[in-house]
Amino acid sequence: MKISTISRPRINFTSNHEWIDFNGSVGFVGVSMYRLKGIKNINNIKWLNPKGIIDQGSIIAEIHTSDEIIPILAPIHCKYLGQNQKLSGNLNLILESPQDKGWIFFVTPLKFYSQEPLLSPENYQKLIQGKVTH
């Protein structure tokens, strides 16, 4: 499988390896390439009833692989808008394009966001240098 290294233009990260890309009043959320390294196949995504207002840090879904379960947390206080329909029947899009087309769900921030405690791509690189995820 060829993995795309393209990242969305306005991407910011959490210390838990989620990313969010704000495009106007919508934020697209996915899991970082770093966190998904070494995973060969995604078996399914379990959705944990994401409806309405979601607190930052709440678990929205879990990615199930043959070896582990990866929780996906809300990176900001937001309203859940929906799933990436392109994942239907092609969950490995998350692995093939982890920081672009493989976004998992989208949200709208509840207030004008500040980037705290989100990490810039540069600060995220500093966080993961030498860090083991599994």
Secondary structure, DSSP 8 states (H G I E B T S, - for coil): --------TTEEE-TTSEEEEEETTEEEEEE-HHHHTT-----EEEE----SEE-TT-EEEEEE-SS-EEEEE-SSSEEEEEE-GGGTT-TTHHHHSTTTTT--EEEEESS----TT-B-HHHHHHHHTT----
